Amino acid sequence: MSKRDYYDVLGLKKGASPDEIKKAYRTKAKELHPDRNADNPQAENQFKEANEAYEVLKDADKKAAYDRYGHAAFEGGMGGGGGPRGGGFPGGGQGDFASAFSDVFDDLFGDFMGGGRGGGRQRAARGADLRYNLRVTLEDAYNGLQKSITVPTSVQCGSCNGSGAEGGAEPTTCPTCSGMGKVRATQGFFTVERTCPTCSGLGQIIKNPCNSCGGAGRVQKERALSVNIPAGVETGTRIRLAGEGEAGMRGGPPGDLYIFIEVKPHDLFEREGNALHCRVPVSMASAALGGDIEVPTIDGGRSRVKIPAGSQSGRQMRLRGKGMPALRGGAAGDMFIELAVETPVNLTSRQKELLREFEDLSEDNNPESKSFFSSVKSFWDSMKG
């Protein structure tokens, strides 16, 4: 069976430029790759055919010979089967196939492998981000504060200034990957790219590591930091301190430090967003007769609250602007006073006597009880009916 014209194989016209040839081959290689054509048994042969065509047309000497003599340029009568540069039929050798395929390897697998051709070595590794959990009181959350914390972290080595080399010397180019940080190996029809084992992808090696940091460019140390906690923070608030995380490897950029706030429960106040709730017990007599009481506020002050006569447990009164400040500005929240009418205990004989006398005289003073039991009576009567 006669071979197809190499230009036809790649979908090109004779005289195509090197860039057009390369682009056409990449398109064909991605289209015909066997891994993408599991249901097409002809894909592998077509893929090899495209590779053979590209192996000839990408080379100026081979292309010139092919343009003049066609396939005969690479058969026994023309140069002993080697073509202008020898080596058997174009693309027939294992090394030639790997060389041609490497031109499109990055287009096929570049995203998966973490970068295309010329992606180069990895940059110096960025330091890790750190998390610090900070508990503050509700008063601190109300006022805001400047807090000193101690963070165990990695900092830049002072002996080598973060380079990892003794005396701060510059690292040298890795001889294994020539500074690329990656090496390629041919396995059958495939070229596999992996991180350079010598330099771990950095593209550089240190011949004389720093004695203080062992070549890492950073050392473990506790660091004291001053953190500004703004007024209005609540549990779950996250504060980012850029560049205050771990130092990077061999001079890499530092990570960030994240402060996570937790506000402790308070004995008097319960927080709900920017609102505060305070449950205040009042005596049965005060609730019945009404009067004034003093209640605390989160700023350490006190406010007088008037209790209306006949107040019941659960009644709420609002103190505007006495809640928590807004984290990003704006009006402060409100404070809500909730009354808890307290039933007296440990009564003396005289107190019990007075309460019984009061009970006998208070038939019309408990409208809610009277209404409830009237409804109960109606319910029972209806059940009997």
C-alpha positions as CSV (number, residue, x, y, z in Angstrom):
1,M,0.0,0.0,0.0
2,S,1.5,3.4,-1.1
3,K,2.1,6.0,1.5
4,R,-0.1,9.1,1.7
5,D,1.4,12.4,0.9
6,Y,2.9,13.9,4.1
7,Y,1.2,17.3,3.4
8,D,-2.2,15.6,3.0
9,V,-1.6,13.6,6.2
10,L,-1.3,16.9,8.1
11,G,-3.9,18.7,6.1
12,L,-1.4,21.2,4.6
13,K,-0.5,22.6,1.2
14,K,2.9,22.1,-0.2
15,G,5.2,24.9,0.8
16,A,3.7,25.4,4.2
17,S,5.8,27.4,6.6
18,P,7.5,25.8,9.7
19,D,5.0,27.4,12.0
20,E,2.1,26.1,9.9
21,I,3.6,22.6,9.9
22,K,4.0,22.6,13.7
23,K,0.5,24.0,14.3
24,A,-1.0,21.4,12.0
25,Y,0.9,18.6,13.7
26,R,-0.2,19.6,17.2
27,T,-3.8,19.7,16.1
28,K,-3.5,16.3,14.5
29,A,-1.7,14.8,17.5
30,K,-4.3,16.0,19.9
31,E,-7.1,14.8,17.6
32,L,-5.6,11.3,16.9
33,H,-3.9,10.5,20.2
34,P,-4.9,6.9,21.1
35,D,-5.8,7.8,24.7
36,R,-8.5,10.1,23.3
37,N,-9.7,7.6,20.7
38,A,-10.2,4.4,22.6
39,D,-13.2,3.5,20.4
40,N,-11.2,4.0,17.1
41,P,-8.8,1.1,16.4
42,Q,-7.3,3.1,13.5
43,A,-6.3,6.0,15.7
44,E,-2.9,4.6,16.7
45,N,-1.8,4.0,13.1
46,Q,-3.1,7.4,12.0
47,F,-1.2,9.0,14.9
48,K,2.0,7.3,13.9
49,E,1.4,8.4,10.3
50,A,1.1,12.0,11.4
51,N,4.2,11.7,13.5
52,E,6.1,10.3,10.5
53,A,5.0,13.2,8.3
54,Y,6.0,15.8,10.9
55,E,9.4,14.2,11.5
56,V,10.2,14.9,7.8
57,L,8.5,18.2,7.3
58,K,9.8,19.9,10.5
59,D,13.4,19.3,9.3
60,A,14.5,21.7,6.6
61,D,16.9,19.2,4.9
62,K,14.4,16.3,4.9
63,K,11.6,18.6,3.8
64,A,13.7,19.8,0.8
65,A,14.5,16.3,-0.2
66,Y,10.8,15.2,0.2
67,D,9.6,18.2,-1.8
68,R,12.0,17.2,-4.7
69,Y,11.8,13.4,-4.6
70,G,8.8,12.5,-2.5
71,H,8.9,9.3,-0.6
72,A,11.6,8.0,-2.8
73,A,14.0,10.4,-1.0
74,F,14.0,8.1,2.0
75,E,14.0,4.7,0.3
76,G,17.0,2.5,-0.5
77,G,17.9,4.2,-3.8
78,M,18.4,7.6,-2.2
79,G,21.0,7.7,0.5
80,G,20.9,4.1,1.6
81,G,17.6,4.2,3.5
82,G,18.6,7.0,5.8
83,G,17.5,10.1,3.9
84,P,19.5,13.3,4.1
85,R,20.3,12.6,7.7
86,G,20.0,8.8,7.9
87,G,18.4,6.9,10.7
88,G,15.9,4.7,8.7
89,F,12.4,5.8,7.7
90,P,11.2,9.1,9.0
91,G,9.9,8.8,12.5
92,G,10.7,5.0,12.5
93,G,13.2,5.2,15.3
94,Q,12.1,5.2,18.9
95,G,14.2,8.2,19.7
96,D,12.8,10.1,16.7
97,F,9.2,9.4,17.8
98,A,9.9,10.7,21.3
99,S,11.5,13.8,19.9
100,A,8.6,14.6,17.7
101,F,6.0,13.7,20.3
102,S,7.7,16.0,22.9
103,D,6.8,19.0,20.7
104,V,3.1,18.4,21.5
105,F,3.4,16.7,24.9
106,D,2.7,20.0,26.7
107,D,-0.3,20.7,24.6
108,L,-1.8,17.3,25.4
109,F,-0.9,17.1,29.1
110,G,0.5,20.5,30.1
111,D,-2.5,21.4,32.3
112,F,-2.4,18.0,34.0
113,M,1.3,18.0,34.6
114,G,1.2,21.6,36.0
115,G,2.6,23.7,33.2
116,G,3.6,23.7,29.5
117,R,6.9,23.7,27.7
118,G,9.2,26.3,28.9
119,G,7.2,26.5,32.2
120,G,10.6,26.4,33.9
121,R,11.5,25.6,37.4
122,Q,9.2,26.2,40.3
123,R,9.5,29.5,42.1
124,A,10.9,29.4,45.6
125,A,8.2,27.8,47.7
126,R,5.8,30.2,49.5
127,G,5.6,29.9,53.2
128,A,2.5,28.3,54.7
129,D,-0.4,30.3,56.1
130,L,-0.9,30.1,59.9
131,R,-4.0,30.2,62.0
132,Y,-4.2,31.6,65.5
133,N,-7.3,31.3,67.7
134,L,-7.8,34.3,69.9
135,R,-10.5,34.4,72.7
136,V,-11.6,37.9,73.8
137,T,-14.2,39.1,76.3
138,L,-17.4,40.8,75.3
139,E,-16.1,44.0,76.7
140,D,-13.0,43.7,74.5
141,A,-15.3,43.1,71.5
142,Y,-17.2,46.2,72.4
143,N,-14.3,48.5,72.9
144,G,-11.7,47.0,70.6
145,L,-8.1,46.4,71.8
146,Q,-4.5,46.1,70.9
147,K,-3.4,42.5,71.8
148,S,0.1,41.1,71.9
149,I,0.3,37.4,70.9
150,T,3.2,35.0,70.5
151,V,3.2,32.8,67.4
152,P,5.4,29.8,66.9
153,T,6.5,30.0,63.3
154,S,9.3,29.7,60.7
155,V,11.3,32.9,60.1
156,Q,14.0,33.7,57.6
157,C,17.4,32.4,58.6
158,G,19.6,35.3,59.6
159,S,22.9,33.5,58.9
160,C,22.2,33.0,55.2
161,N,19.5,35.7,54.6
162,G,17.1,33.1,53.5
163,S,19.2,31.7,50.6
164,G,19.9,28.4,52.4
165,A,23.6,28.6,51.4
166,E,26.4,29.1,53.9
167,G,27.4,32.8,54.0
168,G,24.5,33.8,51.9
169,A,26.0,32.4,48.7
170,E,23.8,32.1,45.6
171,P,22.5,28.6,44.7
172,T,23.8,27.0,41.6
173,T,21.9,25.7,38.6
174,C,20.8,22.1,39.0
175,P,22.9,19.9,36.7
176,T,20.2,17.2,36.3
177,C,17.5,19.5,34.9
178,S,19.6,22.4,33.8
179,G,17.5,24.7,35.9
180,M,14.1,23.7,34.5
181,G,13.0,21.9,37.7
182,K,11.6,19.1,35.6
183,V,13.0,16.1,33.7
184,R,11.5,14.0,30.9
185,A,11.8,10.3,30.4
186,T,10.8,8.2,27.3
187,Q,8.6,5.2,28.1
188,G,7.5,3.4,25.0
189,F,5.6,5.8,22.8
190,F,5.2,8.3,25.6
191,T,7.3,11.0,27.1
192,V,6.7,11.5,30.8
193,E,7.6,14.7,32.6
194,R,8.2,14.7,36.3
195,T,9.7,16.9,39.0
196,C,13.5,16.8,39.1
197,P,14.6,14.5,41.9
198,T,17.9,16.3,42.5
199,C,16.5,19.8,43.2
200,S,12.8,18.9,44.0
201,G,11.6,21.2,41.2
202,L,13.5,24.3,42.4
203,G,15.9,24.3,39.5
204,Q,18.8,25.1,41.8
205,I,20.9,23.2,44.3
206,I,23.0,24.4,47.3
207,K,26.5,22.9,47.4
208,N,27.3,24.2,50.8
209,P,24.1,24.3,53.0
210,C,23.9,26.8,55.8
211,N,24.7,25.3,59.2
212,S,21.9,27.2,60.9
213,C,19.0,26.2,58.7
214,G,20.3,23.1,57.0
215,G,19.7,24.7,53.6
216,A,16.0,25.5,54.1
217,G,16.6,29.2,54.4
218,R,14.3,29.4,57.5
219,V,14.4,28.5,61.1
220,Q,11.8,27.8,63.8
221,K,11.2,30.6,66.2
222,E,8.5,32.2,68.4
223,R,7.5,35.6,67.2
224,A,5.7,38.3,69.2
225,L,3.1,40.3,67.3
226,S,0.8,43.1,68.1
227,V,-2.7,42.6,66.7
228,N,-5.3,45.3,66.4
229,I,-8.8,43.9,67.3
230,P,-11.4,46.3,66.0
231,A,-14.6,47.1,68.0
232,G,-17.6,45.0,66.9
233,V,-15.8,41.7,66.3
234,E,-17.8,38.6,67.0
235,T,-17.2,34.8,67.1
236,G,-16.0,33.7,63.6
237,T,-14.5,37.1,62.6
238,R,-11.2,36.5,60.7
239,I,-8.4,39.0,60.7
240,R,-5.7,38.6,58.0
241,L,-2.1,39.7,58.7
242,A,-0.4,39.6,55.2
243,G,3.1,38.3,55.2
244,E,3.1,37.3,58.9
245,G,2.9,33.5,58.3
246,E,5.7,31.1,57.8
247,A,8.8,32.3,55.9
248,G,9.2,30.7,52.4
249,M,11.8,28.1,51.5
250,R,15.1,29.6,50.2
251,G,13.9,33.1,50.1
252,G,10.4,32.4,49.0
253,P,7.6,34.8,50.0
254,P,6.1,34.4,53.4
255,G,2.5,33.1,54.0
256,D,-0.2,35.0,55.9
257,L,-1.4,34.8,59.5
258,Y,-5.1,34.5,60.1
259,I,-6.5,35.5,63.5
260,F,-9.8,33.7,64.3
261,I,-11.8,35.5,67.0
262,E,-13.9,33.7,69.6
263,V,-15.9,35.9,72.0
264,K,-16.4,34.4,75.5
265,P,-19.9,34.1,77.0
266,H,-20.8,36.9,79.3
267,D,-22.5,36.6,82.8
268,L,-25.0,39.3,82.2
269,F,-25.4,39.9,78.4
270,E,-26.3,37.6,75.6
271,R,-25.3,38.8,72.1
272,E,-27.4,38.4,68.9
273,G,-25.6,40.1,66.1
274,N,-25.2,43.7,67.2
275,A,-28.1,43.5,69.7
276,L,-27.6,42.7,73.4
277,H,-30.1,41.0,75.7
278,C,-30.2,41.3,79.4
279,R,-32.6,39.3,81.6
280,V,-33.5,41.3,84.7
281,P,-35.4,39.7,87.7
282,V,-38.0,41.9,89.4
283,S,-40.1,41.2,92.4
284,M,-43.8,40.3,92.1
285,A,-44.7,43.5,93.9
286,S,-42.5,45.7,91.6
287,A,-44.0,44.1,88.6
288,A,-47.5,44.6,89.9
289,L,-47.0,48.2,91.2
290,G,-44.5,49.4,88.6
291,G,-41.4,51.5,89.3
292,D,-37.9,52.2,88.2
293,I,-34.9,49.9,88.2
294,E,-31.2,50.4,87.2
295,V,-29.7,48.0,84.7
296,P,-26.0,47.7,83.6
297,T,-24.8,48.5,80.1
298,I,-21.9,46.9,78.3
299,D,-19.8,50.1,78.4
300,G,-19.7,49.8,82.2
301,G,-22.4,52.4,82.8
302,R,-26.0,52.1,84.0
303,S,-29.4,53.1,82.7
304,R,-32.7,53.6,84.5
305,V,-35.6,51.7,83.2
306,K,-39.3,52.4,84.1
307,I,-41.3,49.2,84.7
308,P,-45.0,49.7,83.8
309,A,-47.5,48.6,86.5
310,G,-48.8,45.1,85.8
311,S,-45.8,43.9,83.8
312,Q,-45.5,40.2,83.2
313,S,-42.5,37.9,82.8
314,G,-41.0,38.1,79.3
315,R,-41.9,41.7,78.8
316,Q,-39.1,43.4,76.8
317,M,-38.0,47.0,76.8
318,R,-35.5,48.6,74.3
319,L,-32.6,50.8,75.1
320,R,-31.6,52.2,71.7
321,G,-27.9,52.4,70.8
322,K,-26.8,50.5,73.9
323,G,-25.9,47.3,72.0
324,M,-22.7,46.4,70.2
325,P,-21.0,48.6,67.6
326,A,-21.0,47.7,64.0
327,L,-17.8,46.1,62.8
328,R,-17.5,48.2,59.7
329,G,-19.1,51.4,60.9
330,G,-22.7,52.4,61.1
331,A,-25.1,52.7,64.0
332,A,-24.7,50.6,67.1
333,G,-27.2,47.9,68.0
334,D,-29.8,48.1,70.7
335,M,-30.1,46.5,74.1
336,F,-33.2,44.6,75.2
337,I,-34.3,44.3,78.8
338,E,-36.4,41.2,79.5
339,L,-38.3,41.1,82.8
340,A,-38.4,38.0,84.8
341,V,-41.1,38.3,87.5
342,E,-39.8,36.4,90.5
343,T,-42.1,34.4,92.8
344,P,-41.1,34.9,96.4
345,V,-39.7,31.9,98.4
346,N,-39.1,31.1,102.1
347,L,-42.2,33.1,103.3
348,T,-42.8,33.8,106.9
349,S,-46.2,33.0,108.5
350,R,-47.2,36.6,108.3
351,Q,-46.2,36.9,104.6
352,K,-48.3,33.8,103.8
353,E,-51.2,35.2,105.7
354,L,-51.0,38.5,103.8
355,L,-50.8,36.6,100.5
356,R,-53.8,34.5,101.2
357,E,-55.7,37.7,102.1
358,F,-54.5,39.3,98.9
359,E,-55.6,36.2,96.9
360,D,-59.1,36.4,98.3
361,L,-59.3,40.0,97.3
362,S,-57.7,39.7,93.8
363,E,-60.5,38.0,91.8
364,D,-60.6,40.8,89.3
365,N,-56.8,41.5,89.3
366,N,-55.8,38.5,87.2
367,P,-57.6,38.9,83.8
368,E,-55.4,36.4,82.0
369,S,-56.2,33.7,84.5
370,K,-59.9,34.5,84.5
371,S,-59.9,34.4,80.7
372,F,-58.0,31.1,80.5
373,F,-60.2,29.2,83.0
374,S,-63.3,30.6,81.4
375,S,-62.1,29.0,78.1
376,V,-61.3,25.8,79.9
377,K,-64.8,25.6,81.3
378,S,-66.3,26.2,77.8
379,F,-64.1,23.4,76.5
380,W,-65.2,20.9,79.1
381,D,-68.9,21.9,78.6
382,S,-68.6,21.3,74.9
383,M,-67.0,17.9,75.4
384,K,-69.9,16.9,77.6
385,G,-72.4,18.0,75.0
